[in-house]
Amino acid sequence: MNDGVDETYQEMLERLREYCKREKKSIYALAKNTNLSTSSLSNLLNGKTKPYVYTLLLICDALSISITDLADKDVSMTEDEKWIISFYRRLSIKKKEMLATYIKMLSQYEEKT
């Protein structure tokens, strides 16, 4: 009856596991960062329980991703793009502003060939 929802949920769990692997976050480390128990996280990542939105937000924050990253089926970013976004999300507001200024300057720079 809810096959579409269940399939989408399983895809989100798979992306969540991929983000954990990419960030080299063990269940223990993720539990420590989110103040959730390791058993709760294990059950969630294995699909035995379904999380509350707040729990997903805690996990996403610990992985420096947004909740929309879990729902995004188009994971066509290169590893460099993923690294840049992950790095950017960890910056302070001031450093994000500085980076934005640098990117604007860089985009206006014309290379001479």
Biopython code that builds the backbone (N, CA, C, O; Angstrom):
import numpy as np
from Bio.PDB.StructureBuilder import StructureBuilder

atoms = [
    (1, "MET", "N", (0.816, -1.193, 0.000)),
    (1, "MET", "CA", (0.000, 0.000, 0.000)),
    (1, "MET", "C", (0.864, 1.265, 0.000)),
    (1, "MET", "O", (0.555, 2.217, -0.716)),
    (2, "ASN", "N", (1.925, 1.288, 0.778)),
    (2, "ASN", "CA", (2.840, 2.431, 0.842)),
    (2, "ASN", "C", (4.161, 2.110, 0.164)),
    (2, "ASN", "O", (5.212, 2.581, 0.598)),
    (3, "ASP", "N", (4.118, 1.313, -0.894)),
    (3, "ASP", "CA", (5.351, 0.869, -1.542)),
    (3, "ASP", "C", (6.226, 2.029, -1.993)),
    (3, "ASP", "O", (7.445, 1.979, -1.832)),
    (4, "GLY", "N", (5.619, 3.081, -2.560)),
    (4, "GLY", "CA", (6.389, 4.231, -3.023)),
    (4, "GLY", "C", (7.084, 4.946, -1.881)),
    (4, "GLY", "O", (8.243, 5.343, -2.000)),
    (5, "VAL", "N", (6.376, 5.108, -0.778)),
    (5, "VAL", "CA", (6.946, 5.771, 0.398)),
    (5, "VAL", "C", (8.065, 4.918, 0.981)),
    (5, "VAL", "O", (9.127, 5.434, 1.328)),
    (6, "ASP", "N", (7.829, 3.618, 1.089)),
    (6, "ASP", "CA", (8.852, 2.724, 1.635)),
    (6, "ASP", "C", (10.101, 2.705, 0.759)),
    (6, "ASP", "O", (11.221, 2.673, 1.269)),
    (7, "GLU", "N", (9.907, 2.724, -0.553)),
    (7, "GLU", "CA", (11.053, 2.730, -1.470)),
    (7, "GLU", "C", (11.849, 4.023, -1.319)),
    (7, "GLU", "O", (13.079, 3.999, -1.276)),
    (8, "THR", "N", (11.144, 5.150, -1.239)),
    (8, "THR", "CA", (11.812, 6.442, -1.048)),
    (8, "THR", "C", (12.565, 6.461, 0.277)),
    (8, "THR", "O", (13.684, 6.970, 0.351)),
    (9, "TYR", "N", (11.957, 5.913, 1.315)),
    (9, "TYR", "CA", (12.600, 5.855, 2.629)),
    (9, "TYR", "C", (13.877, 5.021, 2.564)),
    (9, "TYR", "O", (14.897, 5.417, 3.128)),
    (10, "GLN", "N", (13.838, 3.888, 1.894)),
    (10, "GLN", "CA", (15.022, 3.036, 1.757)),
    (10, "GLN", "C", (16.124, 3.758, 0.979)),
    (10, "GLN", "O", (17.303, 3.623, 1.306)),
    (11, "GLU", "N", (15.746, 4.521, -0.046)),
    (11, "GLU", "CA", (16.730, 5.298, -0.808)),
    (11, "GLU", "C", (17.371, 6.363, 0.077)),
    (11, "GLU", "O", (18.577, 6.600, -0.004)),
    (12, "MET", "N", (16.565, 7.002, 0.918)),
    (12, "MET", "CA", (17.101, 8.007, 1.838)),
    (12, "MET", "C", (18.064, 7.375, 2.834)),
    (12, "MET", "O", (19.104, 7.953, 3.147)),
    (13, "LEU", "N", (17.722, 6.196, 3.330)),
    (13, "LEU", "CA", (18.620, 5.497, 4.252)),
    (13, "LEU", "C", (19.939, 5.160, 3.572)),
    (13, "LEU", "O", (21.004, 5.286, 4.176)),
    (14, "GLU", "N", (19.867, 4.735, 2.327)),
    (14, "GLU", "CA", (21.087, 4.408, 1.583)),
    (14, "GLU", "C", (21.958, 5.649, 1.422)),
    (14, "GLU", "O", (23.175, 5.578, 1.591)),
    (15, "ARG", "N", (21.341, 6.789, 1.096)),
    (15, "ARG", "CA", (22.119, 8.025, 0.974)),
    (15, "ARG", "C", (22.712, 8.415, 2.322)),
    (15, "ARG", "O", (23.846, 8.888, 2.389)),
    (16, "LEU", "N", (21.954, 8.219, 3.387)),
    (16, "LEU", "CA", (22.459, 8.522, 4.727)),
    (16, "LEU", "C", (23.673, 7.661, 5.048)),
    (16, "LEU", "O", (24.658, 8.157, 5.595)),
    (17, "ARG", "N", (23.609, 6.388, 4.716)),
    (17, "ARG", "CA", (24.759, 5.494, 4.939)),
    (17, "ARG", "C", (25.951, 5.930, 4.081)),
    (17, "ARG", "O", (27.096, 5.863, 4.527)),
    (18, "GLU", "N", (25.678, 6.380, 2.842)),
    (18, "GLU", "CA", (26.757, 6.857, 1.967)),
    (18, "GLU", "C", (27.436, 8.086, 2.563)),
    (18, "GLU", "O", (28.663, 8.192, 2.542)),
    (19, "TYR", "N", (26.639, 9.016, 3.095)),
    (19, "TYR", "CA", (27.219, 10.210, 3.715)),
    (19, "TYR", "C", (28.049, 9.834, 4.940)),
    (19, "TYR", "O", (29.119, 10.403, 5.159)),
    (20, "CYS", "N", (27.575, 8.895, 5.729)),
    (20, "CYS", "CA", (28.347, 8.435, 6.897)),
    (20, "CYS", "C", (29.680, 7.853, 6.447)),
    (20, "CYS", "O", (30.723, 8.130, 7.039)),
    (21, "LYS", "N", (29.635, 7.050, 5.403)),
    (21, "LYS", "CA", (30.858, 6.425, 4.889)),
    (21, "LYS", "C", (31.814, 7.481, 4.349)),
    (21, "LYS", "O", (33.014, 7.437, 4.619)),
    (22, "ARG", "N", (31.279, 8.429, 3.587)),
    (22, "ARG", "CA", (32.118, 9.473, 3.000)),
    (22, "ARG", "C", (32.770, 10.338, 4.071)),
    (22, "ARG", "O", (33.929, 10.732, 3.943)),
    (23, "GLU", "N", (32.023, 10.629, 5.120)),
    (23, "GLU", "CA", (32.552, 11.451, 6.216)),
    (23, "GLU", "C", (33.337, 10.630, 7.234)),
    (23, "GLU", "O", (33.854, 11.163, 8.216)),
    (24, "LYS", "N", (33.417, 9.311, 6.981)),
    (24, "LYS", "CA", (34.123, 8.391, 7.878)),
    (24, "LYS", "C", (33.575, 8.494, 9.304)),
    (24, "LYS", "O", (34.329, 8.548, 10.275)),
    (25, "LYS", "N", (32.245, 8.520, 9.400)),
    (25, "LYS", "CA", (31.574, 8.592, 10.702)),
    (25, "LYS", "C", (31.027, 7.220, 11.053)),
    (25, "LYS", "O", (30.170, 6.681, 10.354)),
    (26, "SER", "N", (31.521, 6.677, 12.121)),
    (26, "SER", "CA", (30.988, 5.411, 12.627)),
    (26, "SER", "C", (29.672, 5.693, 13.348)),
    (26, "SER", "O", (29.343, 6.844, 13.636)),
    (27, "ILE", "N", (28.937, 4.647, 13.631)),
    (27, "ILE", "CA", (27.690, 4.813, 14.384)),
    (27, "ILE", "C", (28.002, 5.411, 15.755)),
    (27, "ILE", "O", (27.257, 6.252, 16.257)),
    (28, "TYR", "N", (29.104, 4.974, 16.353)),
    (28, "TYR", "CA", (29.496, 5.504, 17.663)),
    (28, "TYR", "C", (29.773, 7.010, 17.582)),
    (28, "TYR", "O", (29.293, 7.776, 18.417)),
    (29, "ALA", "N", (30.551, 7.434, 16.572)),
    (29, "ALA", "CA", (30.884, 8.855, 16.425)),
    (29, "ALA", "C", (29.633, 9.678, 16.134)),
    (29, "ALA", "O", (29.459, 10.773, 16.669)),
    (30, "LEU", "N", (28.772, 9.142, 15.289)),
    (30, "LEU", "CA", (27.531, 9.840, 14.963)),
    (30, "LEU", "C", (26.637, 9.954, 16.202)),
    (30, "LEU", "O", (26.011, 10.990, 16.429)),
    (31, "ALA", "N", (26.585, 8.899, 16.988)),
    (31, "ALA", "CA", (25.797, 8.924, 18.226)),
    (31, "ALA", "C", (26.337, 9.990, 19.174)),
    (31, "ALA", "O", (25.575, 10.728, 19.798)),
    (32, "LYS", "N", (27.644, 10.058, 19.270)),
    (32, "LYS", "CA", (28.272, 11.042, 20.154)),
    (32, "LYS", "C", (27.954, 12.465, 19.691)),
    (32, "LYS", "O", (27.680, 13.341, 20.512)),
    (33, "ASN", "N", (27.993, 12.695, 18.365)),
    (33, "ASN", "CA", (27.722, 14.025, 17.815)),
    (33, "ASN", "C", (26.252, 14.432, 17.893)),
    (33, "ASN", "O", (25.936, 15.622, 17.876)),
    (34, "THR", "N", (25.367, 13.466, 17.978)),
    (34, "THR", "CA", (23.932, 13.760, 17.964)),
    (34, "THR", "C", (23.252, 13.567, 19.315)),
    (34, "THR", "O", (22.081, 13.911, 19.479)),
    (35, "ASN", "N", (23.978, 13.022, 20.276)),
    (35, "ASN", "CA", (23.404, 12.673, 21.584)),
    (35, "ASN", "C", (22.280, 11.644, 21.460)),
    (35, "ASN", "O", (21.343, 11.629, 22.259)),
    (36, "LEU", "N", (22.391, 10.789, 20.450)),
    (36, "LEU", "CA", (21.463, 9.670, 20.285)),
    (36, "LEU", "C", (22.201, 8.401, 20.686)),
    (36, "LEU", "O", (23.431, 8.355, 20.642)),
    (37, "SER", "N", (21.472, 7.392, 21.068)),
    (37, "SER", "CA", (22.128, 6.139, 21.447)),
    (37, "SER", "C", (22.607, 5.396, 20.201)),
    (37, "SER", "O", (22.027, 5.523, 19.123)),
    (38, "THR", "N", (23.666, 4.626, 20.369)),
    (38, "THR", "CA", (24.184, 3.847, 19.238)),
    (38, "THR", "C", (23.153, 2.828, 18.767)),
    (38, "THR", "O", (23.051, 2.559, 17.570)),
    (39, "SER", "N", (22.397, 2.264, 19.687)),
    (39, "SER", "CA", (21.387, 1.276, 19.277)),
    (39, "SER", "C", (20.273, 1.938, 18.470)),
    (39, "SER", "O", (19.782, 1.353, 17.504)),
    (40, "SER", "N", (19.872, 3.144, 18.851)),
    (40, "SER", "CA", (18.842, 3.866, 18.086)),
    (40, "SER", "C", (19.335, 4.164, 16.679)),
    (40, "SER", "O", (18.606, 3.976, 15.705)),
    (41, "LEU", "N", (20.575, 4.631, 16.577)),
    (41, "LEU", "CA", (21.140, 4.925, 15.257)),
    (41, "LEU", "C", (21.304, 3.664, 14.423)),
    (41, "LEU", "O", (21.022, 3.668, 13.225)),
    (42, "SER", "N", (21.750, 2.608, 15.039)),
    (42, "SER", "CA", (21.913, 1.345, 14.333)),
    (42, "SER", "C", (20.570, 0.858, 13.793)),
    (42, "SER", "O", (20.472, 0.445, 12.638)),
    (43, "ASN", "N", (19.549, 0.907, 14.625)),
    (43, "ASN", "CA", (18.210, 0.501, 14.191)),
    (43, "ASN", "C", (17.704, 1.377, 13.051)),
    (43, "ASN", "O", (17.086, 0.886, 12.106)),
    (44, "LEU", "N", (17.968, 2.663, 13.146)),
    (44, "LEU", "CA", (17.540, 3.585, 12.102)),
    (44, "LEU", "C", (18.260, 3.291, 10.788)),
    (44, "LEU", "O", (17.623, 3.172, 9.742)),
    (45, "LEU", "N", (19.591, 3.172, 10.843)),
    (45, "LEU", "CA", (20.380, 2.947, 9.626)),
    (45, "LEU", "C", (20.122, 1.579, 9.001)),
    (45, "LEU", "O", (20.348, 1.389, 7.806)),
    (46, "ASN", "N", (19.657, 0.641, 9.795)),
    (46, "ASN", "CA", (19.326, -0.687, 9.274)),
    (46, "ASN", "C", (17.856, -0.808, 8.887)),
    (46, "ASN", "O", (17.400, -1.882, 8.495)),
    (47, "GLY", "N", (17.111, 0.301, 8.998)),
    (47, "GLY", "CA", (15.718, 0.314, 8.582)),
    (47, "GLY", "C", (14.756, -0.356, 9.539)),
    (47, "GLY", "O", (13.609, -0.623, 9.181)),
    (48, "LYS", "N", (15.206, -0.632, 10.752)),
    (48, "LYS", "CA", (14.338, -1.297, 11.736)),
    (48, "LYS", "C", (13.368, -0.318, 12.391)),
    (48, "LYS", "O", (12.285, -0.705, 12.831)),
    (49, "THR", "N", (13.765, 0.953, 12.453)),
    (49, "THR", "CA", (12.888, 1.995, 12.993)),
    (49, "THR", "C", (12.863, 3.162, 12.024)),
    (49, "THR", "O", (13.768, 3.325, 11.205)),
    (50, "LYS", "N", (11.834, 3.962, 12.124)),
    (50, "LYS", "CA", (11.712, 5.148, 11.277)),
    (50, "LYS", "C", (11.922, 6.380, 12.162)),
    (50, "LYS", "O", (11.327, 6.483, 13.235)),
    (51, "PRO", "N", (12.757, 7.302, 11.718)),
    (51, "PRO", "CA", (13.115, 8.441, 12.570)),
    (51, "PRO", "C", (12.083, 9.563, 12.535)),
    (51, "PRO", "O", (11.301, 9.689, 11.593)),
    (52, "TYR", "N", (12.107, 10.367, 13.581)),
    (52, "TYR", "CA", (11.377, 11.623, 13.585)),
    (52, "TYR", "C", (12.180, 12.618, 12.758)),
    (52, "TYR", "O", (13.383, 12.441, 12.563)),
    (53, "VAL", "N", (11.527, 13.652, 12.277)),
    (53, "VAL", "CA", (12.215, 14.681, 11.495)),
    (53, "VAL", "C", (13.333, 15.304, 12.326)),
    (53, "VAL", "O", (14.418, 15.561, 11.804)),
    (54, "TYR", "N", (13.084, 15.547, 13.603)),
    (54, "TYR", "CA", (14.104, 16.141, 14.469)),
    (54, "TYR", "C", (15.357, 15.270, 14.513)),
    (54, "TYR", "O", (16.475, 15.785, 14.498)),
    (55, "THR", "N", (15.173, 13.962, 14.566)),
    (55, "THR", "CA", (16.313, 13.038, 14.581)),
    (55, "THR", "C", (17.099, 13.151, 13.284)),
    (55, "THR", "O", (18.329, 13.180, 13.302)),
    (56, "LEU", "N", (16.395, 13.215, 12.161)),
    (56, "LEU", "CA", (17.082, 13.381, 10.876)),
    (56, "LEU", "C", (17.847, 14.696, 10.830)),
    (56, "LEU", "O", (18.958, 14.751, 10.302)),
    (57, "LEU", "N", (17.261, 15.752, 11.379)),
    (57, "LEU", "CA", (17.949, 17.046, 11.406)),
    (57, "LEU", "C", (19.225, 16.974, 12.238)),
    (57, "LEU", "O", (20.246, 17.546, 11.856)),
    (58, "LEU", "N", (19.175, 16.279, 13.366)),
    (58, "LEU", "CA", (20.376, 16.105, 14.196)),
    (58, "LEU", "C", (21.466, 15.362, 13.423)),
    (58, "LEU", "O", (22.634, 15.748, 13.449)),
    (59, "ILE", "N", (21.070, 14.303, 12.743)),
    (59, "ILE", "CA", (22.027, 13.497, 11.979)),
    (59, "ILE", "C", (22.609, 14.308, 10.831)),
    (59, "ILE", "O", (23.818, 14.292, 10.601)),
    (60, "CYS", "N", (21.749, 15.013, 10.115)),
    (60, "CYS", "CA", (22.223, 15.834, 8.999)),
    (60, "CYS", "C", (23.194, 16.903, 9.479)),
    (60, "CYS", "O", (24.208, 17.162, 8.830)),
    (61, "ASP", "N", (22.889, 17.520, 10.606)),
    (61, "ASP", "CA", (23.780, 18.531, 11.167)),
    (61, "ASP", "C", (25.137, 17.925, 11.505)),
    (61, "ASP", "O", (26.173, 18.537, 11.244)),
    (62, "ALA", "N", (25.137, 16.745, 12.076)),
    (62, "ALA", "CA", (26.393, 16.076, 12.436)),
    (62, "ALA", "C", (27.211, 15.702, 11.203)),
    (62, "ALA", "O", (28.437, 15.606, 11.273)),
    (63, "LEU", "N", (26.532, 15.492, 10.072)),
    (63, "LEU", "CA", (27.226, 15.130, 8.829)),
    (63, "LEU", "C", (27.477, 16.340, 7.933)),
    (63, "LEU", "O", (28.028, 16.205, 6.841)),
    (64, "SER", "N", (27.072, 17.521, 8.396)),
    (64, "SER", "CA", (27.213, 18.764, 7.629)),
    (64, "SER", "C", (26.504, 18.680, 6.281)),
    (64, "SER", "O", (27.035, 19.109, 5.256)),
    (65, "ILE", "N", (25.306, 18.126, 6.301)),
    (65, "ILE", "CA", (24.475, 18.074, 5.101)),
    (65, "ILE", "C", (23.109, 18.634, 5.464)),
    (65, "ILE", "O", (22.783, 18.784, 6.641)),
    (66, "SER", "N", (22.315, 18.941, 4.449)),
    (66, "SER", "CA", (20.947, 19.381, 4.710)),
    (66, "SER", "C", (20.016, 18.192, 4.539)),
    (66, "SER", "O", (20.369, 17.190, 3.916)),
    (67, "ILE", "N", (18.849, 18.317, 5.089)),
    (67, "ILE", "CA", (17.887, 17.217, 4.986)),
    (67, "ILE", "C", (17.490, 16.989, 3.527)),
    (67, "ILE", "O", (17.117, 15.881, 3.143)),
    (68, "THR", "N", (17.572, 18.046, 2.720)),
    (68, "THR", "CA", (17.248, 17.884, 1.296)),
    (68, "THR", "C", (18.285, 17.029, 0.578)),
    (68, "THR", "O", (17.986, 16.425, -0.451)),
    (69, "ASP", "N", (19.500, 16.975, 1.113)),
    (69, "ASP", "CA", (20.521, 16.104, 0.516)),
    (69, "ASP", "C", (20.098, 14.638, 0.588)),
    (69, "ASP", "O", (20.447, 13.844, -0.284)),
    (70, "LEU", "N", (19.354, 14.288, 1.615)),
    (70, "LEU", "CA", (18.889, 12.904, 1.752)),
    (70, "LEU", "C", (17.793, 12.585, 0.749)),
    (70, "LEU", "O", (17.669, 11.448, 0.293)),
    (71, "ALA", "N", (17.000, 13.591, 0.407)),
    (71, "ALA", "CA", (15.888, 13.373, -0.515)),
    (71, "ALA", "C", (16.313, 13.514, -1.966)),
    (71, "ALA", "O", (15.595, 13.077, -2.865)),
    (72, "ASP", "N", (17.464, 14.116, -2.207)),
    (72, "ASP", "CA", (17.928, 14.380, -3.568)),
    (72, "ASP", "C", (18.372, 13.095, -4.239)),
    (72, "ASP", "O", (19.349, 12.469, -3.828)),
    (73, "LYS", "N", (17.647, 12.713, -5.271)),
    (73, "LYS", "CA", (17.993, 11.492, -5.992)),
    (73, "LYS", "C", (19.154, 11.718, -6.952)),
    (73, "LYS", "O", (19.846, 10.772, -7.328)),
    (74, "ASP", "N", (19.368, 12.967, -7.346)),
    (74, "ASP", "CA", (20.429, 13.260, -8.306)),
    (74, "ASP", "C", (21.735, 13.472, -7.560)),
    (74, "ASP", "O", (22.056, 14.588, -7.151)),
    (75, "VAL", "N", (22.468, 12.413, -7.391)),
    (75, "VAL", "CA", (23.747, 12.481, -6.694)),
    (75, "VAL", "C", (24.850, 12.434, -7.751)),
    (75, "VAL", "O", (25.702, 11.545, -7.756)),
    (76, "SER", "N", (24.802, 13.418, -8.642)),
    (76, "SER", "CA", (25.735, 13.404, -9.754)),
    (76, "SER", "C", (26.936, 14.319, -9.526)),
    (76, "SER", "O", (27.668, 14.624, -10.468)),
    (77, "MET", "N", (27.142, 14.753, -8.301)),
    (77, "MET", "CA", (28.293, 15.602, -8.013)),
    (77, "MET", "C", (29.570, 14.774, -8.013)),
    (77, "MET", "O", (29.579, 13.596, -7.655)),
    (78, "THR", "N", (30.634, 15.425, -8.424)),
    (78, "THR", "CA", (31.934, 14.770, -8.362)),
    (78, "THR", "C", (32.400, 14.750, -6.909)),
    (78, "THR", "O", (31.825, 15.422, -6.053)),
    (79, "GLU", "N", (33.429, 13.987, -6.647)),
    (79, "GLU", "CA", (33.973, 13.940, -5.284)),
    (79, "GLU", "C", (34.488, 15.309, -4.862)),
    (79, "GLU", "O", (34.339, 15.695, -3.703)),
    (80, "ASP", "N", (35.100, 16.054, -5.801)),
    (80, "ASP", "CA", (35.588, 17.395, -5.480)),
    (80, "ASP", "C", (34.436, 18.323, -5.101)),
    (80, "ASP", "O", (34.549, 19.099, -4.151)),
    (81, "GLU", "N", (33.327, 18.246, -5.842)),
    (81, "GLU", "CA", (32.168, 19.078, -5.529)),
    (81, "GLU", "C", (31.604, 18.731, -4.158)),
    (81, "GLU", "O", (31.247, 19.621, -3.385)),
    (82, "LYS", "N", (31.526, 17.465, -3.863)),
    (82, "LYS", "CA", (31.028, 17.034, -2.557)),
    (82, "LYS", "C", (31.941, 17.537, -1.446)),
    (82, "LYS", "O", (31.471, 17.982, -0.399)),
    (83, "TRP", "N", (33.254, 17.463, -1.680)),
    (83, "TRP", "CA", (34.209, 17.927, -0.680)),
    (83, "TRP", "C", (34.059, 19.431, -0.451)),
    (83, "TRP", "O", (34.063, 19.893, 0.690)),
    (84, "ILE", "N", (33.928, 20.189, -1.540)),
    (84, "ILE", "CA", (33.799, 21.642, -1.429)),
    (84, "ILE", "C", (32.554, 22.010, -0.632)),
    (84, "ILE", "O", (32.613, 22.868, 0.249)),
    (85, "ILE", "N", (31.441, 21.376, -0.930)),
    (85, "ILE", "CA", (30.197, 21.671, -0.219)),
    (85, "ILE", "C", (30.311, 21.271, 1.246)),
    (85, "ILE", "O", (29.892, 22.019, 2.130)),
    (86, "SER", "N", (30.864, 20.117, 1.502)),
    (86, "SER", "CA", (31.035, 19.660, 2.879)),
    (86, "SER", "C", (31.931, 20.624, 3.657)),
    (86, "SER", "O", (31.634, 20.971, 4.800)),
    (87, "PHE", "N", (33.022, 21.051, 3.034)),
    (87, "PHE", "CA", (33.949, 21.988, 3.665)),
    (87, "PHE", "C", (33.261, 23.328, 3.914)),
    (87, "PHE", "O", (33.394, 23.907, 4.992)),
    (88, "TYR", "N", (32.522, 23.820, 2.909)),
    (88, "TYR", "CA", (31.828, 25.100, 3.018)),
    (88, "TYR", "C", (30.859, 25.111, 4.197)),
    (88, "TYR", "O", (30.784, 26.098, 4.929)),
    (89, "ARG", "N", (30.135, 24.046, 4.380)),
    (89, "ARG", "CA", (29.131, 23.978, 5.438)),
    (89, "ARG", "C", (29.740, 24.026, 6.831)),
    (89, "ARG", "O", (29.041, 24.309, 7.804)),
    (90, "ARG", "N", (31.007, 23.757, 6.934)),
    (90, "ARG", "CA", (31.671, 23.784, 8.242)),
    (90, "ARG", "C", (32.299, 25.140, 8.560)),
    (90, "ARG", "O", (32.774, 25.362, 9.673)),
    (91, "LEU", "N", (32.300, 26.034, 7.589)),
    (91, "LEU", "CA", (32.906, 27.342, 7.791)),
    (91, "LEU", "C", (32.024, 28.240, 8.650)),
    (91, "LEU", "O", (30.807, 28.069, 8.713)),
    (92, "SER", "N", (32.672, 29.204, 9.311)),
    (92, "SER", "CA", (31.920, 30.215, 10.053)),
    (92, "SER", "C", (31.239, 31.139, 9.038)),
    (92, "SER", "O", (31.579, 31.130, 7.855)),
    (93, "ILE", "N", (30.294, 31.920, 9.501)),
    (93, "ILE", "CA", (29.594, 32.852, 8.609)),
    (93, "ILE", "C", (30.585, 33.819, 7.978)),
    (93, "ILE", "O", (30.505, 34.099, 6.782)),
    (94, "LYS", "N", (31.510, 34.327, 8.768)),
    (94, "LYS", "CA", (32.515, 35.275, 8.256)),
    (94, "LYS", "C", (33.349, 34.633, 7.152)),
    (94, "LYS", "O", (33.596, 35.257, 6.120)),
    (95, "LYS", "N", (33.783, 33.394, 7.362)),
    (95, "LYS", "CA", (34.594, 32.714, 6.351)),
    (95, "LYS", "C", (33.771, 32.397, 5.103)),
    (95, "LYS", "O", (34.306, 32.408, 3.994)),
    (96, "LYS", "N", (32.481, 32.116, 5.269)),
    (96, "LYS", "CA", (31.617, 31.896, 4.103)),
    (96, "LYS", "C", (31.517, 33.171, 3.273)),
    (96, "LYS", "O", (31.546, 33.125, 2.043)),
    (97, "GLU", "N", (31.401, 34.310, 3.956)),
    (97, "GLU", "CA", (31.347, 35.596, 3.258)),
    (97, "GLU", "C", (32.652, 35.855, 2.512)),
    (97, "GLU", "O", (32.635, 36.316, 1.371)),
    (98, "MET", "N", (33.774, 35.563, 3.148)),
    (98, "MET", "CA", (35.076, 35.755, 2.506)),
    (98, "MET", "C", (35.216, 34.851, 1.287)),
    (98, "MET", "O", (35.722, 35.274, 0.247)),
    (99, "LEU", "N", (34.766, 33.610, 1.419)),
    (99, "LEU", "CA", (34.842, 32.667, 0.308)),
    (99, "LEU", "C", (33.963, 33.127, -0.849)),
    (99, "LEU", "O", (34.363, 33.018, -2.008)),
    (100, "ALA", "N", (32.772, 33.640, -0.551)),
    (100, "ALA", "CA", (31.875, 34.137, -1.597)),
    (100, "ALA", "C", (32.530, 35.289, -2.353)),
    (100, "ALA", "O", (32.437, 35.366, -3.579)),
    (101, "THR", "N", (33.190, 36.183, -1.624)),
    (101, "THR", "CA", (33.897, 37.295, -2.257)),
    (101, "THR", "C", (35.005, 36.771, -3.165)),
    (101, "THR", "O", (35.165, 37.240, -4.292)),
    (102, "TYR", "N", (35.760, 35.810, -2.680)),
    (102, "TYR", "CA", (36.844, 35.226, -3.475)),
    (102, "TYR", "C", (36.300, 34.561, -4.739)),
    (102, "TYR", "O", (36.875, 34.713, -5.817)),
    (103, "ILE", "N", (35.208, 33.834, -4.612)),
    (103, "ILE", "CA", (34.637, 33.149, -5.774)),
    (103, "ILE", "C", (34.159, 34.164, -6.807)),
    (103, "ILE", "O", (34.337, 33.959, -8.008)),
    (104, "LYS", "N", (33.554, 35.259, -6.346)),
    (104, "LYS", "CA", (33.117, 36.307, -7.276)),
    (104, "LYS", "C", (34.315, 36.895, -8.007)),
    (104, "LYS", "O", (34.265, 37.106, -9.218)),
    (105, "MET", "N", (35.393, 37.160, -7.272)),
    (105, "MET", "CA", (36.608, 37.695, -7.895)),
    (105, "MET", "C", (37.183, 36.689, -8.883)),
    (105, "MET", "O", (37.582, 37.055, -9.989)),
    (106, "LEU", "N", (37.224, 35.437, -8.490)),
    (106, "LEU", "CA", (37.770, 34.386, -9.340)),
    (106, "LEU", "C", (36.953, 34.223, -10.621)),
    (106, "LEU", "O", (37.515, 33.986, -11.690)),
    (107, "SER", "N", (35.639, 34.348, -10.515)),
    (107, "SER", "CA", (34.790, 34.184, -11.699)),
    (107, "SER", "C", (34.955, 35.340, -12.680)),
    (107, "SER", "O", (34.671, 35.188, -13.868)),
    (108, "GLN", "N", (35.410, 36.492, -12.197)),
    (108, "GLN", "CA", (35.620, 37.643, -13.068)),
    (108, "GLN", "C", (37.012, 37.640, -13.699)),
    (108, "GLN", "O", (37.270, 38.367, -14.659)),
    (109, "TYR", "N", (37.887, 36.832, -13.163)),
    (109, "TYR", "CA", (39.254, 36.739, -13.668)),
    (109, "TYR", "C", (39.258, 36.007, -15.002)),
    (109, "TYR", "O", (38.687, 34.924, -15.132)),
    (110, "GLU", "N", (39.901, 36.602, -15.977)),
    (110, "GLU", "CA", (39.995, 35.961, -17.287)),
    (110, "GLU", "C", (41.412, 35.466, -17.490)),
    (110, "GLU", "O", (42.376, 36.231, -17.445)),
    (111, "GLU", "N", (41.510, 34.180, -17.711)),
    (111, "GLU", "CA", (42.825, 33.592, -17.940)),
    (111, "GLU", "C", (43.311, 33.948, -19.332)),
    (111, "GLU", "O", (42.543, 33.978, -20.294)),
    (112, "LYS", "N", (44.593, 34.214, -19.415)),
    (112, "LYS", "CA", (45.196, 34.493, -20.717)),
    (112, "LYS", "C", (45.864, 33.227, -21.207)),
    (112, "LYS", "O", (46.692, 32.634, -20.515)),
    (113, "THR", "N", (45.494, 32.824, -22.400)),
    (113, "THR", "CA", (46.068, 31.594, -22.950)),
    (113, "THR", "C", (47.157, 31.866, -23.936)),
    (113, "THR", "O", (47.738, 30.931, -24.487)),
]
sb = StructureBuilder()
sb.init_structure("model")
sb.init_model(0)
sb.init_chain("A")
sb.init_seg("    ")
for serial, (resi, resn, name, xyz) in enumerate(atoms, 1):
    if name == "N":
        sb.init_residue(resn, " ", resi, " ")
    sb.init_atom(name, np.array(xyz, "f"), 0.0, 1.0, " ", f" {name:<3s}", serial, name[0])
structure = sb.get_structure()
